Amino acid sequence: MIVMEKPFEHAARASFRLLATAPEEPLSAITRVAATLFGVEGAVILLRGDDELIRKAAIGEVPGDFPKPFPAVERVIEDGRVLQSGAEDPVLGDLVTGFFAGGPLSHGRETTLGALCLFDRAERPALSSDELSLLKGLAGLATEMLLALEDREAARIAALINDTASDAVVLTDDEGCIIGWNPAAEHMFGFPAEDIMGEPLHRIIPEAEQADAELSREELAKLAASSAEGVCELRGIRKSGEEFPVEASIASWRSREDRHPVGFALIMRDTSERKKLLADRNRSRQFLSIIFENVPSMVFVKNARTRRFEFVNRGAEEMLGIGRDKIVGRTDADLFGVPGSAAVQQDDLVVRTGEPVVSEFDFEKPDGDKRRIRTKRVLFRDLDGAEYILGISEDITLRHRAQEELARKGMQDPLTGMRNRMGLQEDFDAIVRRPDSHAVAMVAINLDRFKSINERHGATVGDDLLCHVANRILALLPQGYRAARTGGDEFAVLIRGRYAEQRAERISAAILQTLERPFDLGDESVRLGASLGIAVSENGDRPMQQLLADAEHAVRRAKGEGGGRFFFFDKQLGAEIRLLRQLEADLPAAIEHDQIDIYYQPVLRLSNNEVAGFEALARWCHPAQGQVSPAKFISIAEETGLIVELGEKVMRKGMREAASWHSSTWLSVNLSPVQLGEAGFCDRLKEVMASSGFDPGCLVLEITENTLIRESAAEVARELFREMRDLGVRFALDDFGTGYSSLSTFRRYPFDNIKIDKSFVRDMLTSPEARAIVQAVIGLGRGLGLKVVAEGVETEGQLEALRDDGCEYAQGFLIGRPAPRSAFGDLSRPFFLGDLASRANG
């Protein structure tokens, strides 16, 4: 196949660079002359590449596809003679119809570069001997042109190298006078070409001047011959007079015609920077040696094969109390005997694994002083591949003793003096290591009202209270019981032995009783109370952390039942915990894939039975567990931080659906303390309202009293009130009466609504106290100009009592259960209690 030439693709094929030269007009002219003289349709100059024929120039009709290689051209090139053939020539076969002739492009006696070929589709007489001679002559002319192109290309490349080389290139004649000077030489020596051409070489190389005589040809030749591998070290001199080191390659250059030497070529490199770097390296080595010698640690190097010390520093002498002349050349076994076996094992390990090894061992100096040594060993290889062990040892005796003391103190709670969680673990480990197998019981204790007292009275009072609690617990414990403070307001008691379960039950009852007694804080007394959980390991074969975790799960059950009691961790509770863990694992995907539905519970205006608004509530129908209690998955979301994402999805979907409601119908959304404590909450809320097209004036954000106790959430709440009130957003204080806030809450936070907790509404017909609280809250709201919403209304009697007491709004199962948006139909118009009833009946 003939291909157009790709520059430099075959430049390394022979001693010439013909294939690397670009197509030239003179070659094209030869093909035109050949085609005209011989009266053929096409002529081409082909060069032979590695495995294909390269078209250098062509004119007219030339076959576009050839065998590889084309046999006729191959014969011309291989035989170096003219070949012609007609349509019947068996060499061409059916590939070329008509006429072909080719003349070799011969260079010397043994090299044929290619061929000048003639083609014609029509049959024609064979070429005469004169015509063959003419074809051969044109082929020779093409060869000369190609060689000229080669010389020109070589000259161009040489000039390019000369101009762009970073090394100085200097040419001298046979007498040592400068006749060639490239830009790099001008930059290196500072002489412009016009100032240095013709000058003797000693102008730039002082060694070239000997006894005031210019360096002769023989001396230059001797200098070139004496340099190792053609490179020698000289001194150069700049135009400014500054001398500098030069690395020079010197060689004679010869004429092309007779190959006789006509001068010298010097390629020189400024080695100032290299020598400076070498000097800096030597100084660095000396400096490093000084550092190693003066480092306050022991540094040593061992031969990895023989394990003999080959280098130690002064720190080794001081640490070991042995002179280095007695260390170098010896092994650990030679120096330390049996105690050295530990070091041998560490050497074996670092050699076997190739990984760094850190170890500690006790060492007794010759004077009897006992020290603790910490050593880090690494394996390295020198330039010849030999392996060595580098070790750095520190005397950590004082640190080790301090750590032992800290470890002892680290088992103790600094506030109460009780054992801490680590100390409890140590006690547990000591108990279960005993040979006799007995049950182990863990009692977890969590104070019920500590957080609110700590918030109101401050950390100092809280710390004093914790110390009193610890003293009361310790005073109850019989000998052999272990107690610890495991967290902020959390404690634990460890019991081992026969009847551990029964003893745990008795001590739990006693702890509940003692912690129910008031604690004297000076000006006042407070009641704490506690919730306890008990977990038992019958054979003491469960890990301490698992046993404590089970007991803490039982604590949460006790708190869920109202606190002030204890629960055992049993199989049922274990199953519930596993279910909660499964729900915790599934909740992220449920939130991500929008499996959390939004239900709406109506809020009724009692004056006209109109639905004033809806509270948005999250509901989760688990694919395996069915409907999950909101109390469960909301709690999980708050504990795991997923409440932020969940709350945003509830707000976003709720506002999007409520955007089409009647303008007087509000949407209530609950805010978690975790949401309020999240940075950027206000900005995200604004973005949700803007993207949904929801009227901010119809939004009611519900915040519980307990949320405002948390300082981080309270600060965000204050910012939220400032920004949202400007947009028309309203706020409701949820579950009023169950938390720890006071009336000052209404001064710090401008609420619009108060929601009476359902526990008071539930008991208002049977408990005068509950009824009085409901009436008081209604009166408070009326006095402050706030809307009052009663939650948990389930009976007609409760509803009528609320009407009689002047309550404005009611919410509960009697009014309507939470339901999906589709259950309420058209909400673009006012919606009344009768509409709810008709839909419930339908």
WOKA-V40685 format. One record per residue. N is the residue number from 0. SS is DSSP state (h for helix, s for strand, l for the rest). PSI is psi in whole degrees, -180 to 180 (NA if undefined). OMEGA is omega in degrees with one decimal (none if undefined). Layout:
N:SS:PSI:OMEGA
N:SS:PSI:OMEGA
//
This chain:
0:l:134:175.3
1:s:129:177.6
2:s:152:174.6
3:s:147:-171.8
4:l:138:172.8
5:l:120:-173.6
6:l:133:174.3
7:l:9:-176.8
8:l:-34:-177.5
9:l:27:-172.5
10:l:-23:-176.6
11:l:11:-173.4
12:l:-41:-176.0
13:l:-171:-179.4
14:l:-14:177.4
15:l:163:-177.3
16:l:40:-174.7
17:h:-39:-176.8
18:h:-23:-176.4
19:h:-7:179.8
20:l:150:-178.5
21:l:155:175.3
22:l:140:-176.0
23:l:151:179.6
24:h:-39:178.8
25:h:-38:178.2
26:h:-40:177.6
27:h:-34:178.8
28:h:-39:178.4
29:h:-42:179.1
30:h:-35:178.6
31:h:-43:179.5
32:h:-44:-178.3
33:h:-43:-179.1
34:h:-38:-179.3
35:h:-47:-176.6
36:h:-40:-174.8
37:h:-2:175.3
38:l:37:-179.9
39:l:165:-176.9
40:l:-30:-176.7
41:s:152:176.2
42:s:146:-177.4
43:s:144:171.4
44:s:120:-177.7
45:s:135:173.6
46:s:146:-177.4
47:s:119:176.2
48:l:-163:-179.2
49:l:-46:-177.9
50:l:21:179.0
51:l:164:177.8
52:s:128:-176.4
53:s:122:177.9
54:s:116:-179.2
55:s:-37:177.1
56:s:150:-178.6
57:s:156:176.6
58:s:143:173.2
59:s:-156:-176.0
60:l:112:-180.0
61:l:135:179.0
62:l:134:-176.3
63:l:-12:-176.8
64:l:126:-178.2
65:l:159:169.7
66:l:168:-175.7
67:l:95:0.0
68:l:170:178.0
69:l:117:-169.8
70:h:-42:-176.6
71:h:-46:179.4
72:h:-38:179.3
73:h:-39:179.9
74:h:-42:178.8
75:h:-45:-175.8
76:h:-44:-176.5
77:h:-42:-176.7
78:h:-20:-178.0
79:l:35:-179.9
80:l:166:-179.5
81:l:140:177.3
82:s:134:172.8
83:s:154:-179.7
84:s:157:176.4
85:l:-165:-176.6
86:l:-23:-175.9
87:l:0:-177.0
88:l:125:-176.6
89:l:-19:-179.5
90:l:-41:-177.2
91:l:-27:-177.8
92:l:-138:-179.5
93:l:2:-171.9
94:l:-39:179.2
95:l:123:179.1
96:l:131:177.5
97:l:-117:-167.9
98:s:144:173.4
99:s:140:171.5
100:s:146:-179.9
101:s:139:175.8
102:s:139:-175.1
103:s:145:171.6
104:s:88:-172.2
105:s:136:177.7
106:s:100:-173.7
107:l:-168:-174.8
108:l:-24:-169.9
109:l:-8:-173.8
110:s:123:172.4
111:s:120:-172.7
112:s:-33:-174.8
113:s:-147:-177.0
114:s:149:168.9
115:s:117:-171.1
116:s:142:177.2
117:s:140:-180.0
118:s:145:172.6
119:s:136:179.8
120:l:-23:-179.8
121:l:149:176.5
122:l:146:180.0
123:l:161:-177.3
124:l:155:176.6
125:l:152:178.9
126:l:142:175.2
127:l:172:179.3
128:h:-37:177.1
129:h:-39:-179.9
130:h:-38:177.0
131:h:-40:177.5
132:h:-40:178.5
133:h:-42:178.3
134:h:-42:178.7
135:h:-38:178.8
136:h:-41:176.8
137:h:-38:177.0
138:h:-40:177.3
139:h:-39:177.4
140:h:-41:178.0
141:h:-38:178.9
142:h:-45:179.9
143:h:-41:179.2
144:h:-41:179.2
145:h:-42:178.7
146:h:-35:176.2
147:h:-41:177.1
148:h:-38:178.5
149:h:-48:180.0
150:h:-42:-178.8
151:h:-41:179.2
152:h:-41:178.5
153:h:-41:179.1
154:h:-39:179.7
155:h:-43:180.0
156:h:-42:178.9
157:h:-43:179.1
158:h:-39:179.1
159:h:-45:178.5
160:h:-44:-178.9
161:h:-42:-175.5
162:h:-27:-173.3
163:h:-9:-178.4
164:l:142:177.9
165:l:-16:176.7
166:l:149:176.7
167:s:131:175.6
168:s:118:-177.7
169:s:129:176.7
170:s:139:174.3
171:s:158:172.9
172:s:-173:-175.5
173:l:-17:-178.2
174:l:2:178.3
175:l:15:176.9
176:s:144:-175.3
177:s:125:177.5
178:s:-3:177.4
179:s:138:-170.7
180:s:110:-176.9
181:l:170:-178.8
182:h:-35:179.9
183:h:-35:176.6
184:h:-41:177.5
185:h:-42:-179.8
186:h:-38:-175.3
187:h:-46:-172.8
188:h:-19:177.5
189:l:1:180.0
190:l:127:169.6
191:l:156:-176.9
192:h:-41:-175.8
193:h:-21:-179.5
194:h:-20:-172.4
195:h:-22:-177.1
196:l:131:-179.6
197:l:-10:-179.7
198:l:154:177.9
199:s:155:-174.9
200:h:-26:-175.8
201:h:-8:172.7
202:h:-29:-178.1
203:l:-15:178.7
204:s:101:-176.4
205:h:-33:-179.9
206:h:-17:-179.2
207:h:-8:179.9
208:s:117:-179.5
209:s:121:179.2
210:l:43:177.3
211:l:18:178.3
212:s:144:179.1
213:s:150:179.7
214:l:123:-177.4
215:l:169:178.4
216:h:-42:-178.6
217:h:-40:-179.6
218:h:-40:176.8
219:h:-43:179.4
220:h:-41:179.4
221:h:-40:178.9
222:h:-42:179.3
223:h:-42:-177.3
224:h:-31:-176.3
225:h:-15:-178.2
226:l:135:-178.6
227:s:124:178.2
228:l:35:176.8
229:l:7:-178.6
230:s:134:178.5
231:s:159:178.8
232:s:125:179.3
233:s:174:172.3
234:s:128:176.1
235:s:162:178.1
236:s:128:-178.3
237:l:170:178.9
238:l:-30:179.7
239:l:-9:-177.9
240:l:-7:179.5
241:l:131:174.9
242:s:149:-179.0
243:s:155:-178.5
244:s:142:-177.9
245:s:138:170.1
246:s:121:-171.8
247:s:139:168.6
248:s:125:-174.7
249:s:131:177.3
250:s:151:176.2
251:s:150:175.1
252:s:148:-167.0
253:s:160:177.9
254:l:151:-179.3
255:l:-30:-173.6
256:l:-55:-175.4
257:l:3:177.0
258:l:23:176.4
259:l:145:178.0
260:s:134:178.9
261:s:-1:-179.6
262:s:-166:-178.0
263:s:148:174.7
264:s:131:178.4
265:s:125:173.3
266:s:117:-170.6
267:s:144:-179.8
268:s:132:176.8
269:s:116:-178.2
270:l:19:-179.5
271:h:-49:-176.9
272:h:-39:179.5
273:h:-44:-179.5
274:h:-34:176.4
275:h:-43:178.0
276:h:-39:178.9
277:h:-42:178.0
278:h:-41:177.6
279:h:-38:179.9
280:h:-42:178.8
281:h:-41:177.3
282:h:-39:179.0
283:h:-40:178.7
284:h:-43:178.4
285:h:-42:179.6
286:h:-41:178.3
287:h:-39:178.1
288:h:-40:178.4
289:h:-41:179.7
290:h:-49:179.9
291:h:-37:-176.7
292:h:-31:-174.0
293:h:-3:178.4
294:l:138:-174.9
295:l:13:176.6
296:l:164:175.9
297:s:125:176.5
298:s:129:179.7
299:s:157:174.7
300:s:130:178.3
301:s:149:168.9
302:s:122:-174.9
303:l:-23:-178.6
304:l:-49:-176.5
305:l:-17:-178.1
306:l:20:178.3
307:l:144:177.0
308:s:132:177.0
309:s:-17:177.6
310:s:136:169.2
311:s:154:178.4
312:l:-178:-178.1
313:h:-31:178.0
314:h:-32:178.0
315:h:-41:179.0
316:h:-44:-176.9
317:h:-38:-176.7
318:h:-41:-176.0
319:h:-18:-176.7
320:l:27:-178.5
321:l:139:177.5
322:l:150:-177.4
323:h:-25:177.8
324:h:-19:176.4
325:h:-3:-179.4
326:l:-50:-176.1
327:l:132:-179.6
328:l:-6:-179.4
329:l:167:178.9
330:l:172:176.7
331:h:-38:179.2
332:h:-39:177.7
333:h:-40:-172.3
334:h:-42:-169.1
335:h:-5:-179.9
336:h:-135:-177.5
337:h:-42:178.7
338:h:-23:179.9
339:h:-9:-178.4
340:h:-31:177.9
341:h:-41:177.5
342:h:-37:178.1
343:h:-42:178.9
344:h:-40:179.1
345:h:-37:175.0
346:h:-45:178.4
347:h:-41:-176.7
348:h:-45:-177.7
349:h:-34:177.9
350:h:-39:-178.0
351:h:-41:-174.6
352:h:-26:-175.1
353:l:4:-178.8
354:l:152:176.3
355:l:144:-179.2
356:s:131:177.7
357:s:133:-178.2
358:s:160:175.3
359:s:145:175.3
360:s:156:178.7
361:s:139:-173.9
362:s:137:177.9
363:s:120:-179.6
364:l:164:-179.1
365:l:-27:-179.9
366:l:5:177.5
367:l:-4:179.7
368:l:124:-179.2
369:s:130:-177.1
370:s:154:172.5
371:s:122:-175.6
372:s:134:175.4
373:s:125:-174.5
374:s:136:172.0
375:s:126:-179.2
376:s:138:173.1
377:s:150:179.3
378:s:135:176.4
379:s:164:179.1
380:s:144:175.2
381:l:-175:-175.9
382:l:-24:179.3
383:l:0:178.9
384:l:0:178.4
385:l:142:-175.5
386:s:141:178.3
387:s:159:176.4
388:s:120:174.8
389:s:129:179.5
390:s:142:174.5
391:s:121:-175.5
392:s:140:176.8
393:s:144:172.4
394:s:107:-175.6
395:l:27:-176.1
396:h:-51:-178.0
397:h:-41:178.9
398:h:-41:-179.2
399:h:-43:178.7
400:h:-40:178.3
401:h:-38:179.2
402:h:-38:177.0
403:h:-40:178.1
404:h:-42:177.6
405:h:-38:179.2
406:h:-39:178.0
407:h:-45:179.0
408:h:-26:-178.7
409:h:-14:177.1
410:l:-1:-171.7
411:s:139:175.2
412:l:120:-174.3
413:l:-23:-177.3
414:l:-51:-172.7
415:l:-16:-176.0
416:l:-4:177.1
417:l:170:170.5
418:s:149:173.7
419:l:-169:-176.7
420:h:-40:177.3
421:h:-40:178.4
422:h:-37:176.9
423:h:-39:177.5
424:h:-42:179.3
425:h:-43:177.7
426:h:-42:179.8
427:h:-46:-179.6
428:h:-39:-179.9
429:h:-35:-179.2
430:h:-48:-174.3
431:h:-14:177.2
432:l:-12:-179.8
433:l:146:-175.1
434:l:-32:-179.5
435:l:133:-174.8
436:l:116:178.1
437:l:164:178.4
438:l:154:176.7
439:s:131:178.3
440:s:140:177.7
441:s:126:176.5
442:s:116:176.3
443:s:137:-175.8
444:s:130:176.5
445:s:124:-178.0
446:s:139:-172.6
447:l:-45:-171.5
448:l:21:-175.3
449:h:-43:-173.9
450:h:-43:-178.8
451:h:-39:178.4
452:h:-42:179.5
453:h:-38:179.1
454:h:-40:-175.8
455:h:-37:-172.1
456:h:-13:178.2
457:l:167:-173.0
458:h:-33:-178.3
459:h:-46:176.8
460:h:-40:179.0
461:h:-41:179.1
462:h:-42:178.1
463:h:-39:-179.3
464:h:-41:178.7
465:h:-37:177.8
466:h:-39:177.0
467:h:-42:178.5
468:h:-46:-179.8
469:h:-42:-179.1
470:h:-39:-180.0
471:h:-40:179.3
472:h:-47:-177.5
473:h:-34:-178.3
474:h:-22:-178.3
475:h:-22:-166.1
476:l:130:173.8
477:l:170:179.1
478:l:139:179.6
479:l:-17:175.0
480:l:148:178.1
481:s:134:179.8
482:s:152:-178.4
483:s:154:168.5
484:s:115:-172.3
485:l:-7:-179.9
486:l:-167:-176.7
487:l:-64:177.3
488:l:34:-176.2
489:s:138:-180.0
490:s:168:178.7
491:s:149:175.7
492:s:132:-178.7
493:s:128:-176.2
494:s:135:179.7
495:s:146:174.4
496:l:-176:179.1
497:l:146:178.8
498:l:35:-179.1
499:h:-37:-178.5
500:h:-46:-179.2
501:h:-40:179.3
502:h:-35:177.3
503:h:-38:179.1
504:h:-43:-179.2
505:h:-44:-177.8
506:h:-30:178.0
507:h:-42:178.2
508:h:-40:179.8
509:h:-40:179.2
510:h:-43:177.2
511:h:-42:-176.9
512:h:-44:-176.7
513:h:-31:-179.5
514:h:-11:174.2
515:h:-20:179.3
516:l:145:-177.7
517:l:150:174.2
518:s:131:-177.7
519:s:120:179.2
520:l:18:-179.5
521:l:-88:-178.2
522:l:-24:-179.0
523:l:169:176.0
524:s:149:-178.0
525:s:155:175.1
526:l:132:-178.9
527:l:-66:-171.5
528:l:168:-177.6
529:s:160:172.3
530:s:135:-174.4
531:s:151:174.7
532:s:143:-177.1
533:s:131:173.6
534:s:138:-175.2
535:s:134:171.2
536:s:112:-171.4
537:l:-38:-177.0
538:l:8:-179.3
539:l:27:-174.7
540:l:8:178.1
541:l:143:179.6
542:l:151:-177.6
543:h:-42:-178.0
544:h:-38:178.6
545:h:-42:179.8
546:h:-43:179.8
547:h:-39:178.7
548:h:-40:178.2
549:h:-41:178.8
550:h:-37:178.8
551:h:-33:173.8
552:h:-39:177.3
553:h:-33:174.9
554:h:-44:-179.7
555:h:-35:175.5
556:h:-43:179.4
557:h:-41:178.2
558:h:-39:179.2
559:h:-24:178.7
560:l:9:176.6
561:l:-6:179.0
562:l:180:178.9
563:l:29:-178.8
564:l:176:175.7
565:s:155:178.0
566:s:149:172.2
567:s:144:170.4
568:l:118:-178.6
569:l:-174:-177.2
570:h:-39:-180.0
571:h:-46:178.7
572:h:-37:177.1
573:h:-40:178.0
574:h:-39:178.2
575:h:-39:178.9
576:h:-43:178.6
577:h:-38:177.3
578:h:-43:178.9
579:h:-39:178.7
580:h:-37:177.3
581:h:-42:177.6
582:h:-40:178.4
583:h:-38:178.9
584:h:-33:-175.7
585:h:-20:-173.5
586:h:-42:-179.9
587:h:-43:179.9
588:h:-37:179.1
589:h:-40:178.2
590:h:-45:-177.2
591:h:-38:-175.7
592:l:20:175.1
593:l:43:176.3
594:l:-2:175.2
595:s:119:-179.0
596:s:158:176.1
597:s:121:173.9
598:s:156:-177.7
599:s:133:174.7
600:s:127:-175.1
601:s:150:173.4
602:s:123:-172.2
603:s:134:170.4
604:s:115:-170.5
605:l:-21:-177.1
606:l:-33:-178.3
607:l:11:179.7
608:l:27:176.6
609:s:142:175.3
610:s:112:-176.6
611:s:-26:-178.2
612:s:-180:179.7
613:s:143:173.5
614:s:126:179.3
615:s:126:-177.5
616:s:137:179.8
617:s:139:177.1
618:s:142:-176.9
619:s:117:173.2
620:s:101:-177.1
621:s:137:-177.3
622:l:-27:-179.6
623:l:-35:-174.3
624:l:-10:-176.8
625:s:-152:-179.3
626:s:125:179.7
627:s:135:179.2
628:l:131:177.4
629:h:-34:179.7
630:h:-33:-179.3
631:h:-56:-171.8
632:h:-26:174.6
633:h:-40:177.5
634:h:-43:178.2
635:h:-43:-178.9
636:h:-39:179.7
637:h:-39:-179.0
638:h:-34:-176.2
639:h:-5:-178.5
640:l:-2:179.3
641:l:-11:-178.2
642:h:-28:179.2
643:h:-50:179.3
644:h:-42:-179.8
645:h:-46:-179.7
646:h:-39:179.3
647:h:-39:178.9
648:h:-40:178.0
649:h:-46:179.7
650:h:-44:-176.5
651:h:-46:-179.0
652:h:-41:-179.8
653:h:-44:-179.9
654:h:-36:178.7
655:h:-40:-179.7
656:h:-33:-177.5
657:h:-9:-177.9
658:l:-24:-177.7
659:l:4:-179.4
660:l:170:175.0
661:l:144:-171.7
662:l:-20:-179.3
663:l:-3:-176.1
664:l:124:-177.5
665:s:163:174.9
666:s:123:177.9
667:s:135:179.0
668:s:131:179.0
669:s:140:176.8
670:l:131:177.7
671:l:152:174.4
672:h:-34:179.8
673:h:-40:177.6
674:h:-45:-178.8
675:h:-31:-179.9
676:h:-6:-177.6
677:l:131:179.8
678:l:141:176.4
679:l:14:-177.4
680:h:-44:-178.0
681:h:-43:-179.3
682:h:-40:179.0
683:h:-38:178.8
684:h:-42:177.6
685:h:-42:-179.5
686:h:-40:179.3
687:h:-44:179.6
688:h:-42:-178.5
689:h:-43:-176.4
690:h:-27:-177.6
691:h:-13:-177.0
692:l:20:-176.6
693:l:141:179.5
694:l:115:-179.3
695:h:-26:-179.9
696:h:-14:178.8
697:h:7:-177.3
698:s:132:174.2
699:s:120:178.2
700:s:123:-176.7
701:s:127:-178.7
702:s:133:-179.4
703:s:161:177.8
704:h:-42:-176.5
705:h:-28:178.1
706:h:-39:-174.8
707:h:-12:177.1
708:h:-34:-179.8
709:l:121:-172.0
710:h:-41:-178.8
711:h:-43:179.8
712:h:-36:-179.3
713:h:-40:179.4
714:h:-43:177.3
715:h:-36:179.7
716:h:-41:178.3
717:h:-43:176.8
718:h:-40:-179.7
719:h:-44:178.8
720:h:-45:-177.3
721:h:-47:-174.3
722:h:-42:-174.1
723:h:-33:179.3
724:h:-32:178.0
725:h:-25:179.7
726:h:-7:-179.5
727:l:0:179.7
728:l:139:178.7
729:s:161:-176.9
730:s:143:178.1
731:s:137:174.0
732:s:110:-172.1
733:s:152:175.9
734:s:41:-176.4
735:s:135:178.8
736:l:-12:-178.2
737:l:-12:-175.4
738:l:-152:-173.1
739:l:13:-178.9
740:l:162:179.0
741:l:-177:-180.0
742:l:-19:178.0
743:l:-18:176.6
744:h:-38:-177.3
745:h:-17:175.5
746:h:-37:-178.8
747:h:-31:-175.9
748:l:117:-177.6
749:l:78:178.2
750:l:154:174.8
751:l:-32:-176.6
752:s:153:169.3
753:s:134:177.2
754:s:117:179.2
755:s:129:-177.0
756:l:146:-175.2
757:h:-23:-179.9
758:h:-35:178.2
759:h:-39:179.3
760:h:-39:-178.0
761:h:-37:-174.1
762:h:5:-170.9
763:l:-24:179.9
764:l:-14:-178.5
765:l:-17:-176.7
766:l:115:177.2
767:h:-35:179.6
768:h:-45:179.2
769:h:-42:179.3
770:h:-39:179.9
771:h:-39:178.3
772:h:-42:179.0
773:h:-46:-179.6
774:h:-36:179.6
775:h:-41:179.8
776:h:-40:178.0
777:h:-43:178.0
778:h:-38:177.9
779:h:-45:-179.9
780:h:-42:179.6
781:h:-40:-179.2
782:h:-33:-179.1
783:h:-1:-179.9
784:l:32:-178.4
785:l:148:173.3
786:s:138:-178.9
787:s:126:179.1
788:s:125:177.2
789:s:125:-179.1
790:l:158:171.8
791:l:30:178.8
792:l:119:-174.4
793:l:-12:-178.0
794:l:157:177.3
795:h:-34:179.1
796:h:-42:177.4
797:h:-41:-178.0
798:h:-44:-179.6
799:h:-37:178.4
800:h:-39:178.4
801:h:-39:176.0
802:h:-45:-178.3
803:h:-35:-178.2
804:h:-4:176.7
805:l:19:177.5
806:l:139:-175.5
807:l:-37:-171.9
808:s:152:178.8
809:s:151:-178.8
810:l:137:179.6
811:l:180:-175.8
812:l:-30:178.1
813:l:-38:179.7
814:l:-47:-179.5
815:l:136:177.2
816:l:156:174.9
817:l:137:-177.1
818:s:159:178.0
819:s:163:-177.5
820:h:-37:-176.5
821:h:-19:-177.4
822:h:-13:-173.6
823:h:-4:175.6
824:l:-138:-173.7
825:l:115:178.1
826:l:13:178.6
827:l:-7:176.9
828:l:167:176.9
829:l:144:-174.3
830:l:134:-172.8
831:s:169:-178.1
832:h:-37:178.1
833:h:-35:177.2
834:h:-39:178.2
835:h:-43:-178.2
836:h:-42:-179.0
837:h:-38:179.4
838:h:-36:178.0
839:h:-41:179.4
840:h:-34:179.8
841:l:NA:none
//
